[in-house]
Amino acid sequence: PFMIFNGYDECFLPSLSIGATGAVGIGYNFFTPQFREIISAFNKGDHAAARKIQKTMNQFYEIILTFPLIPSMKALFRMKGLDLGPSRPPFVDLTPEQVALLVGKLKAIDAWKYMGIPESKA
């Protein structure tokens, strides 16, 4: 027997249907409870609920992927209180304007309330 790990957060739910037992991805650091809810709903056979949560999480990824991924996640981690240092080449940190735009887009879809980032950091 072996374990299957999903590597694409956006495909977490479909990976469960083919036997994934774990996942490695950036979004799990912000949305652990939501991904646990997906697992719970999937295991109960409530696929509609699992799809609804996955769809909500995918909105987060649609926004994040409009910016460079690693610098975006570093900016969000920084707001969460975990400074992972500057982006290394070839990446560059987001500008303050880009960070403000990212935060505004995430707040617009209510993702902010699930991310564990204090409102004062926005």
N, CA, C and O of each residue as an XYZ file, in Angstrom:
488
protein
N       0.830     -1.195      0.000
C       0.000      0.000      0.000
C       0.874      1.258      0.000
O       2.002      1.257      0.494
N       0.335      2.293     -0.551
C       1.055      3.554     -0.612
C       0.076      4.700     -0.434
O      -1.140      4.528     -0.529
N       0.640      5.879     -0.172
C      -0.176      7.075      0.034
C      -0.039      7.967     -1.187
O       1.030      8.056     -1.790
N      -1.129      8.623     -1.541
C      -1.142      9.552     -2.663
C      -1.325     10.952     -2.101
O      -2.251     11.208     -1.332
N      -0.433     11.857     -2.493
C      -0.540     13.244     -2.058
C      -0.893     14.119     -3.250
O      -0.301     14.004     -4.323
N      -1.861     14.990     -3.044
C      -2.238     15.966     -4.054
C      -1.289     17.152     -3.965
O      -0.905     17.560     -2.869
N      -0.909     17.707     -5.114
C      -0.016     18.851     -5.113
C      -0.650     20.128     -5.619
O      -0.033     21.191     -5.544
N      -1.860     20.051     -6.130
C      -2.543     21.240     -6.654
C      -3.777     21.495     -5.802
O      -4.742     20.732     -5.834
N      -3.729     22.575     -5.044
C      -4.837     22.900     -4.145
C      -6.169     22.967     -4.887
O      -7.209     22.570     -4.363
N      -6.115     23.480     -6.119
C      -7.335     23.665     -6.908
C      -8.002     22.337     -7.264
O      -9.185     22.303     -7.602
N      -7.248     21.256     -7.188
C      -7.756     19.917     -7.543
C      -7.864     19.018     -6.325
O      -7.872     17.794     -6.455
N      -7.947     19.607     -5.151
C      -7.971     18.820     -3.929
C      -9.146     17.843     -3.908
O      -8.944     16.647     -3.694
N     -10.355     18.326     -4.126
C     -11.527     17.449     -4.082
C     -11.454     16.330     -5.115
O     -11.670     15.172     -4.756
N     -11.159     16.623     -6.380
C     -11.053     15.516     -7.329
C      -9.978     14.493     -6.943
O     -10.115     13.304     -7.228
N      -8.920     14.963     -6.300
C      -7.864     14.020     -5.902
C      -8.357     13.038     -4.853
O      -7.903     11.894     -4.807
N      -9.288     13.480     -4.005
C      -9.851     12.562     -3.011
C     -10.593     11.412     -3.688
O     -10.580     10.279     -3.207
N     -11.232     11.718     -4.801
C     -12.015     10.685     -5.496
C     -11.145      9.607     -6.132
O     -11.640      8.534     -6.478
N      -9.847      9.887     -6.290
C      -8.958      8.860     -6.847
C      -8.020      8.308     -5.777
O      -7.040      7.629     -6.081
N      -8.337      8.608     -4.530
C      -7.629      7.978     -3.434
C      -6.564      8.786     -2.734
O      -5.817      8.229     -1.930
N      -6.460     10.081     -3.002
C      -5.463     10.891     -2.299
C      -5.712     10.827     -0.799
O      -6.853     10.857     -0.338
N      -4.639     10.740     -0.064
C      -4.733     10.659      1.393
C      -4.099     11.863      2.083
O      -4.124     11.959      3.310
N      -3.540     12.768      1.313
C      -2.910     13.955      1.864
C      -2.679     14.976      0.775
O      -3.016     14.755     -0.388
N      -2.104     16.087      1.163
C      -1.884     17.156      0.192
C      -0.696     18.012      0.614
O      -0.391     18.145      1.799
N      -0.044     18.580     -0.375
C       1.054     19.500     -0.164
C       0.756     20.717     -1.028
O       0.727     20.618     -2.254
N       0.535     21.854     -0.397
C       0.204     23.051     -1.160
C       0.251     24.284     -0.280
O       0.270     24.188      0.947
N       0.269     25.418     -0.907
C       0.399     26.679     -0.186
C      -0.887     27.067      0.539
O      -0.840     27.539      1.675
N      -2.020     26.872     -0.103
C      -3.282     27.323      0.456
C      -3.677     26.655      1.751
O      -4.443     27.219      2.532
N      -3.164     25.458      1.993
C      -3.523     24.744      3.225
C      -3.033     25.498      4.452
O      -3.571     25.320      5.544
N      -2.018     26.337      4.282
C      -1.519     27.147      5.388
C      -2.512     28.212      5.822
O      -2.482     28.659      6.968
N      -3.383     28.618      4.924
C      -4.370     29.647      5.232
C      -5.763     29.073      5.448
O      -6.552     29.628      6.213
N      -6.064     27.987      4.793
C      -7.439     27.465      4.774
C      -7.547     26.039      5.304
O      -8.349     25.250      4.805
N      -6.749     25.707      6.304
C      -6.773     24.348      6.855
C      -8.177     23.906      7.245
O      -8.578     22.808      6.858
N      -8.951     24.702      7.994
C     -10.293     24.249      8.376
C     -11.191     23.972      7.166
O     -11.972     23.021      7.176
N     -11.080     24.797      6.134
C     -11.930     24.599      4.953
C     -11.562     23.300      4.222
O     -12.443     22.583      3.747
N     -10.282     23.005      4.137
C      -9.897     21.763      3.477
C     -10.272     20.550      4.325
O     -10.588     19.492      3.782
N     -10.241     20.691      5.623
C     -10.717     19.606      6.491
C     -12.221     19.402      6.293
O     -12.709     18.272      6.315
N     -12.946     20.497      6.101
C     -14.392     20.388      5.824
C     -14.642     19.657      4.515
O     -15.588     18.876      4.412
N     -13.805     19.902      3.518
C     -13.942     19.191      2.245
C     -13.769     17.697      2.479
O     -14.555     16.896      1.973
N     -12.755     17.320      3.235
C     -12.517     15.901      3.529
C     -13.706     15.307      4.258
O     -14.179     14.227      3.906
N     -14.190     16.006      5.271
C     -15.321     15.517      6.062
C     -16.558     15.332      5.192
O     -17.216     14.294      5.249
N     -16.870     16.344      4.386
C     -18.053     16.248      3.505
C     -17.878     15.113      2.501
O     -18.819     14.360      2.250
N     -16.698     14.984      1.931
C     -16.432     13.913      0.971
C     -16.624     12.551      1.629
O     -17.269     11.671      1.061
N     -16.068     12.377      2.821
C     -16.172     11.092      3.521
C     -17.596     10.756      3.916
O     -17.947      9.582      4.032
N     -18.430     11.784      4.127
C     -19.846     11.566      4.459
C     -20.693     11.359      3.211
O     -21.879     11.045      3.307
N     -20.087     11.533      2.042
C     -20.833     11.404      0.794
C     -21.569     12.672      0.398
O     -22.366     12.660     -0.541
N     -21.312     13.765      1.103
C     -21.961     15.040      0.789
C     -21.099     15.788     -0.239
O     -20.428     16.771      0.076
N     -21.144     15.293     -1.455
C     -20.293     15.842     -2.502
C     -20.681     17.266     -2.892
O     -19.831     18.046     -3.321
N     -21.946     17.605     -2.748
C     -22.379     18.974     -3.062
C     -21.718     19.971     -2.104
O     -21.250     21.026     -2.532
N     -21.682     19.640     -0.825
C     -21.044     20.524      0.154
C     -19.546     20.610     -0.109
O     -18.960     21.689     -0.027
N     -18.930     19.485     -0.423
C     -17.491     19.478     -0.708
C     -17.182     20.335     -1.935
O     -16.211     21.092     -1.938
N     -18.007     20.216     -2.978
C     -17.792     21.025     -4.191
C     -17.949     22.511     -3.902
O     -17.201     23.335     -4.429
N     -18.914     22.848     -3.070
C     -19.147     24.258     -2.739
C     -17.929     24.862     -2.048
O     -17.523     25.977     -2.377
N     -17.346     24.144     -1.101
C     -16.168     24.652     -0.395
C     -14.984     24.726     -1.349
O     -14.242     25.709     -1.341
N     -14.798     23.687     -2.179
C     -13.688     23.699     -3.134
C     -13.821     24.873     -4.093
O     -12.828     25.517     -4.432
N     -15.051     25.152     -4.534
C     -15.269     26.276     -5.451
C     -14.882     27.594     -4.788
O     -14.283     28.460     -5.425
N     -15.221     27.744     -3.514
C     -14.853     28.948     -2.777
C     -13.341     29.070     -2.667
O     -12.787     30.153     -2.856
N     -12.673     27.963     -2.363
C     -11.209     27.982     -2.266
C     -10.590     28.308     -3.624
O      -9.573     28.999     -3.690
N     -11.187     27.822     -4.691
C     -10.638     28.083     -6.023
C     -10.722     29.555     -6.401
O      -9.913     30.032     -7.196
N     -11.692     30.287     -5.839
C     -11.750     31.735     -6.071
C     -10.492     32.402     -5.520
O      -9.949     33.327     -6.125
N     -10.041     31.921     -4.372
C      -8.792     32.425     -3.786
C      -7.640     32.221     -4.761
O      -6.852     33.138     -4.993
N      -7.539     31.032     -5.328
C      -6.435     30.735     -6.236
C      -6.523     31.539     -7.526
O      -5.497     31.933     -8.081
N      -7.730     31.782     -8.002
C      -7.886     32.601     -9.207
C      -7.311     33.995     -8.977
O      -6.703     34.579     -9.874
N      -7.503     34.518     -7.786
C      -6.964     35.843     -7.456
C      -5.460     35.778     -7.265
O      -4.720     36.563     -7.857
N      -5.011     34.850     -6.447
C      -3.579     34.734     -6.160
C      -2.780     34.569     -7.448
O      -1.709     35.157     -7.595
N      -3.291     33.778     -8.372
C      -2.527     33.481     -9.587
C      -2.533     34.625    -10.601
O      -1.939     34.498    -11.671
N      -3.192     35.736    -10.282
C      -3.075     36.923    -11.135
C      -1.827     37.731    -10.765
O      -1.472     38.694    -11.446
N      -1.172     37.324     -9.683
C       0.074     37.919     -9.216
C       1.132     36.819     -9.220
O       0.790     35.638     -9.292
N       2.399     37.186     -9.145
C       3.419     36.138     -9.010
C       3.165     35.339     -7.718
O       3.044     35.925     -6.642
N       3.088     34.027     -7.825
C       2.648     33.176     -6.713
C       3.522     33.304     -5.463
O       3.015     33.618     -4.386
N       4.800     33.069     -5.593
C       5.662     33.064     -4.403
C       5.687     34.433     -3.713
O       5.522     34.486     -2.494
N       5.883     35.535     -4.435
C       5.843     36.839     -3.762
C       4.467     37.136     -3.125
O       4.399     37.769     -2.071
N       3.392     36.685     -3.754
C       2.055     36.897     -3.184
C       1.913     36.169     -1.861
O       1.441     36.733     -0.874
N       2.327     34.910     -1.850
C       2.197     34.127     -0.629
C       3.110     34.677      0.465
O       2.725     34.693      1.634
N       4.299     35.125      0.110
C       5.196     35.721      1.109
C       4.556     36.967      1.718
O       4.659     37.198      2.923
N       3.900     37.761      0.889
C       3.230     38.967      1.400
C       2.108     38.589      2.365
O       1.943     39.223      3.408
N       1.343     37.566      2.021
C       0.246     37.138      2.895
C       0.773     36.531      4.187
O       0.227     36.789      5.259
N       1.819     35.735      4.099
C       2.416     35.184      5.315
C       2.933     36.305      6.212
O       2.796     36.244      7.434
N       3.526     37.326      5.601
C       4.043     38.471      6.368
C       2.899     39.120      7.150
O       3.060     39.484      8.315
N       1.742     39.261      6.496
C       0.587     39.865      7.173
C       0.079     38.973      8.296
O      -0.511     39.449      9.266
N       0.313     37.679      8.154
C      -0.105     36.722      9.173
C       0.876     36.696     10.345
O       0.618     36.050     11.361
N       2.016     37.409     10.197
C       2.994     37.479     11.269
C       4.193     36.571     11.069
O       5.007     36.410     11.978
N       4.311     35.982      9.902
C       5.432     35.093      9.613
C       6.221     35.667      8.445
O       5.855     35.486      7.283
N       7.301     36.356      8.765
C       8.124     36.974      7.727
C       9.089     35.931      7.178
O       9.999     35.490      7.880
N       8.895     35.543      5.945
C       9.731     34.529      5.302
C      10.877     35.146      4.506
O      11.538     34.464      3.723
N      11.103     36.426      4.709
C      12.188     37.104      4.013
C      11.776     37.545      2.627
O      10.655     37.288      2.189
N      12.681     38.207      1.942
C      12.366     38.712      0.596
C      12.324     37.579     -0.423
O      12.870     36.498     -0.198
N      11.682     37.841     -1.522
C      11.659     36.882     -2.622
C      13.052     36.809     -3.228
O      13.758     37.814     -3.316
N      13.432     35.627     -3.639
C      14.739     35.440     -4.266
C      14.588     35.481     -5.785
O      13.545     35.106     -6.322
N      15.634     35.936     -6.473
C      15.585     35.979     -7.939
C      15.267     34.600     -8.512
O      15.751     33.586     -8.009
N      14.481     34.570     -9.525
C      14.089     35.673    -10.389
C      12.855     36.425     -9.897
O      12.386     37.339    -10.576
N      12.320     36.062     -8.736
C      11.132     36.724     -8.214
C      11.502     38.026     -7.520
O      12.624     38.188     -7.039
N      10.561     38.942     -7.473
C      10.719     40.175     -6.712
C       9.475     40.330     -5.846
O       8.391     39.875     -6.211
N       9.642     40.973     -4.703
C       8.500     41.184     -3.814
C       7.435     42.024     -4.512
O       7.728     42.816     -5.408
N       6.198     41.831     -4.077
C       5.118     42.668     -4.590
C       5.331     44.100     -4.124
O       5.867     44.340     -3.042
N       4.914     45.032     -4.940
C       4.960     46.437     -4.544
C       3.842     46.686     -3.525
O       2.899     45.898     -3.457
N       3.923     47.743     -2.747
C       2.824     48.065     -1.826
C       1.479     48.192     -2.562
O       0.435     47.819     -2.027
N       1.519     48.720     -3.786
C       0.282     48.851     -4.564
C      -0.279     47.471     -4.929
O      -1.491     47.258     -4.880
N       0.598     46.547     -5.290
C       0.151     45.192     -5.621
C      -0.414     44.485     -4.393
O      -1.420     43.781     -4.482
N       0.239     44.678     -3.246
C      -0.259     44.073     -2.011
C      -1.649     44.617     -1.691
O      -2.540     43.852     -1.322
N      -1.841     45.918     -1.826
C      -3.147     46.523     -1.557
C      -4.206     45.977     -2.509
O      -5.334     45.711     -2.092
N      -3.858     45.810     -3.767
C      -4.793     45.259     -4.752
C      -5.123     43.806     -4.412
O      -6.286     43.407     -4.483
N      -4.128     43.019     -4.049
C      -4.337     41.619     -3.659
C      -5.271     41.528     -2.462
O      -6.232     40.760     -2.475
N      -4.988     42.311     -1.433
C      -5.817     42.309     -0.224
C      -7.245     42.721     -0.565
O      -8.192     42.090     -0.093
N      -7.418     43.757     -1.368
C      -8.753     44.213     -1.752
C      -9.533     43.135     -2.482
O     -10.724     42.951     -2.230
N      -8.875     42.424     -3.381
C      -9.545     41.352     -4.126
C      -9.928     40.199     -3.203
O     -11.003     39.617     -3.353
N      -9.064     39.867     -2.256
C      -9.370     38.779     -1.325
C     -10.508     39.160     -0.384
O     -11.358     38.332     -0.054
N     -10.515     40.415      0.042
C     -11.616     40.870      0.901
C     -12.931     40.880      0.130
O     -13.987     40.616      0.705
N     -12.878     41.177     -1.149
C     -14.095     41.239     -1.970
C     -14.793     39.889     -2.072
O     -16.008     39.837     -2.266
N     -14.050     38.805     -1.945
C     -14.688     37.475     -1.996
C     -14.817     36.869     -0.598
O     -15.123     35.684     -0.464
N     -14.588     37.666      0.433
C     -14.684     37.243      1.832
C     -13.645     36.211      2.238
O     -13.799     35.563      3.274
N     -12.588     36.042      1.446
C     -11.546     35.078      1.799
C     -10.788     35.526      3.043
O     -10.287     34.702      3.808
N     -10.710     36.836      3.235
C      -9.917     37.382      4.327
C     -10.333     36.811      5.675
O      -9.485     36.529      6.521
N     -11.632     36.642      5.876
C     -12.115     36.196      7.189
C     -11.704     34.768      7.511
O     -11.747     34.368      8.675
N     -11.307     33.989      6.508
C     -10.893     32.608      6.732
C      -9.384     32.443      6.845
O      -8.907     31.361      7.188
N      -8.637     33.482      6.564
C      -7.198     33.339      6.383
C      -6.366     33.478      7.645
O      -5.158     33.242      7.607
N      -6.970     33.851      8.754
C      -6.214     33.983      9.990
C      -5.288     35.190     10.006
O      -4.299     35.214     10.738
N      -5.614     36.193      9.195
C      -4.806     37.406      9.165
C      -5.583     38.499      9.882
O      -6.728     38.776      9.524
N      -4.987     39.120     10.879
C      -5.705     40.186     11.598
C      -6.091     41.326     10.665
O      -5.325     41.717      9.784
N      -7.262     41.837     10.873
C      -7.765     42.954     10.057
C      -6.808     44.140     10.096
O      -6.679     44.873      9.115
N      -6.145     44.324     11.218
C      -5.222     45.451     11.357
C      -4.003     45.326     10.441
O      -3.300     46.313     10.223
N      -3.742     44.148      9.907
C      -2.589     43.938      9.032
C      -2.908     44.258      7.574
O      -2.005     44.328      6.740
N      -4.172     44.450      7.271
C      -4.576     44.693      5.880
C      -4.256     46.100      5.457
O      -4.527     46.479      4.317
